């Protein structure tokens, strides 16, 4: 019974480490290469004002989202922003 409990604890620890490693890899990949993302800016009434599909790193600072589009333009948006990985 003790062996089964120890095995269960080991599997949980490895699973948590795996998630952490996966998150670290995703953050590193985003920082170095950017990720395929869709950034959508919404108006106060919920309608879509504008949407961008690009390979970018998005930085959130306060209520602002900053990114560089595929066209090489630096874009800062303020308001309700949804960032999705494609």
C-alpha atoms as one frame of an Amber mdcrd trajectory, in Angstrom:
protein
   0.000   0.000   0.000   2.869   2.364   0.830   4.458   1.649  -2.551   1.201
   2.503  -4.332   0.903   5.767  -2.382   4.534   6.647  -3.136   3.992   5.892
  -6.814   0.914   8.127  -6.855   2.828  11.004  -5.246   5.675  10.547  -7.742
   3.264  10.607 -10.701   1.567  13.764  -9.425   4.964  15.455  -8.909   6.102
  14.512 -12.419   2.827  15.738 -13.909   3.165  19.115 -12.151   6.783  19.402
 -13.299   5.697  18.540 -16.847   3.094  21.332 -16.852   5.655  23.778 -15.519
   8.183  22.776 -18.179   5.538  23.064 -20.893   4.595  26.561 -19.693   8.252
  27.618 -19.563   8.804  26.333 -23.111   5.708  28.204 -24.341   6.903  31.461
 -22.736  10.390  31.038 -24.195   8.973  30.295 -27.648   6.734  33.365 -27.418
   9.641  35.584 -26.399  12.027  34.374 -29.089   9.797  33.699 -32.094   6.343
  34.942 -31.185   3.240  32.788 -31.428   0.446  32.740 -33.998  -2.213  34.818
 -32.310  -5.426  36.694 -32.916  -5.761  39.929 -30.965  -9.313  41.309 -30.870
 -10.265  44.740 -29.524 -13.865  45.119 -28.298 -15.944  48.272 -27.807 -17.805
  49.061 -24.593 -20.984  47.583 -26.103 -19.242  44.304 -26.975 -18.881  44.733
 -30.735 -15.524  44.040 -32.400 -13.650  47.227 -33.253 -10.645  45.558 -34.895
  -8.857  42.226 -35.021  -5.241  41.329 -35.908  -3.863  37.903 -36.865  -0.089
  37.838 -36.530   2.925  35.978 -35.216   3.836  38.102 -32.226   4.630  38.423
 -28.566   1.945  40.350 -26.692   2.916  42.376 -23.650   0.172  43.402 -21.255
   0.914  46.519 -19.200  -1.935  47.751 -17.043  -4.918  48.021 -19.369  -2.759
  48.194 -22.513  -1.687  45.439 -24.912   1.473  46.005 -26.971   2.611  43.929
 -29.958   4.338  44.245 -33.336   2.227  43.196 -36.334   3.499  41.050 -39.214
   3.782  44.298 -41.204   6.353  45.505 -38.657   4.103  48.118 -37.055   4.153
  48.551 -33.291   0.571  48.553 -32.028  -0.726  49.530 -28.598  -4.396  48.995
 -27.823  -6.362  49.963 -24.720  -9.677  48.579 -23.616 -11.137  45.096 -23.635
  -8.693  42.882 -25.513  -8.872  39.157 -26.202  -5.629  37.364 -27.126  -6.043
  33.880 -28.623  -3.380  31.458 -29.758  -4.170  30.116 -33.220
